[in-house]
Amino acid sequence: MTVGRRLAALKRALEAQSEDVMSCARRLLEEPTGPLVLAGVVLQRREVTLLRVASLAMRDANHEDAWTGWALLLMPPYHQDLTTNLNVLSGVCSREVWRDPASAPILSSLLVGFVDHALSMPPIIAERTIDTLGAVPPVALDAFDASRLQDIARRASSVIDAVEEVEIREDLQGSIDTALGAHSPPRPILARSVQVLRARLPIEPGSTEASQLAADASEFLDAYLATVPFGPTPRVLQRVRVISTSRRRPLDDTRIWPAASAWGRFFRDGMLRNSNLDVQMRPAGARPGSFVVDQLVEEQQPPTSILKASDNLFGVLDDTEKVAPAAWRALLDVLSSNDLAVEVRHYWGTTKVAPLKLSRQSIRARRSAIGRAPSSHVESSDVPQADRLEKVFRVVDVVSDGNALSPESLEVVGRQVNYYKRAAKILGLLEEDDTLAAAGRHFTRLNTEDRMRSAAVLFESCAVGEAWISWFGGTTLLDVDPTSAEAFLRERTLGLSGDTPHRRARTLESWWASLTPFHYSREAK
Amino acid sequence: MNPEISRPWAQREARLASDACRDIDELQGECTVDQRKIRCVAFAKARRFVRQAANSGGVAAPVSESFPRKKIPEHPTSRVDIEVRSGVAFVEPPVGGAE
């Protein structure tokens, strides 16, 4: 109740732009969940004036959970405001910040990035950063490895060299020397510490505004802590919540993994098509309940680019030019047939992207909008680059025999192994996990001629075959002019450039020439 | 001498950096020789801080800076503090205005 009253007093002071804001913030910090509630207000309002106050009030907080507030203040994206930076730098010099052995390594890890940022600020901040490095307790530097510290010392030198006053130059150099001298080899963050800290976070909101704010702030911390086992630098975390929309169908593996797989394919393809980002995802954790899968989103681009791209992707879901239509359709199909809904959020530091929520209703509406019409566009990954069908069929035989796919077993050069494996997947002979699909198992029982008859149907109904026939205005493969392959690929396949459409067109032409003699319409005639 | 001497100000306009530097000069002048010696670098850094703030358009409250950041082992209470509790401080004089 008291925390609620103190929160209300802080909000009144903020609205009135009163000078009492600082004293209200300090009183709020005396409450059991004070640091998280204050952080929640800061994150909710995103006002620089409140940030300045909170960063100074936190310095004097003698609170068991002060680490929560400090972690959020040290997280990216970093603030450019002078006062906020000064107050954060001043605050981390307090020994109180570092007294909790579980949170100190986490804060030290976050301080690495903050120092990196602060040294690039104007001299008033850069010089105070150097002062800070000489004033923090040694535990604060635990996460700084030797090369990082040397890099900081090098950058500090250029800051120090620009100072005219000799005594100040010497003082700043003394701070760097102190930091270098106090440094010991970085200690790994113990998984146990991360578990302890995550367990202390009130993730589930209570019924009050204060508890909701605390939960909101905890969400960012929890997302960061989920990435810590992979390294201390804050990374983009994707949190996929899979929800059963049917009370009669509790979640089980047969529904979760297809949904997660369909989501992953859609997201990777969509990011590539929409923003040209080739993202990779690494599993980072999972939780029961409405099942939550955490994944790191990795790319060569900075985290802000990844966040922007995912935000863009979520904004163009109904634009088939920009999403990957086959993957989008597959995702909707998997979710619909398994009575599933998903919510996807991305976190980086104290930033999160507006979530994507695919509810039962929106999935139904979007499937209806897409309809059952053939896709007009295809993914580059759905266009084969494997001219010789007999080697595609050999992929099936090799897998069926339990042998490894290799240049020797397929009698191709090294890089072509993946091309032929991909071609078998495009025709639906092989599953994405490299096991035989039903069509592939059926294939093993057929002679060569029947394989060609079957492959003609599979080609006609696969994504690229269907799109080619549709683009040409035909009904079956026999209606298509094979010389149109390159024009079709250039017009309807995003993600192919340069000579690639020409090379891939050769494969389509080759398959057309091989399969049309065995086409069911021709044989019937 | 008072162990905690200060130069508080309260005014409608933002405190000029030149006024703040004069405050620091006066405070330094009020110190004994020994006190000045101990705080020599601290006073220089406080002045530099004020000038740098002016170069950045001033600093907004709340600011509470101590020089030095790290306590001097033999003189743990010897320092120079700058606090801005409200508004903006340490600005350049307005263009065309008198200092």
Interface residues (C-beta under 8 A of the other chain):
Chain A: E19 M22 T49 R52 V53 L56 R59 D81 L82 T83 L86 N87 S90 C93 P122 P123 I124 E127 R128 D131 T132 G134 A135 V163 E165 E167 I168 D171 S175 T178
Chain B: C40 V41 A44 K45 R48 F49 Q52 A53 N55 S56 V59 A60 A61 P62 V63 S64 E65 S66 P68 R69 K70 R85 S86
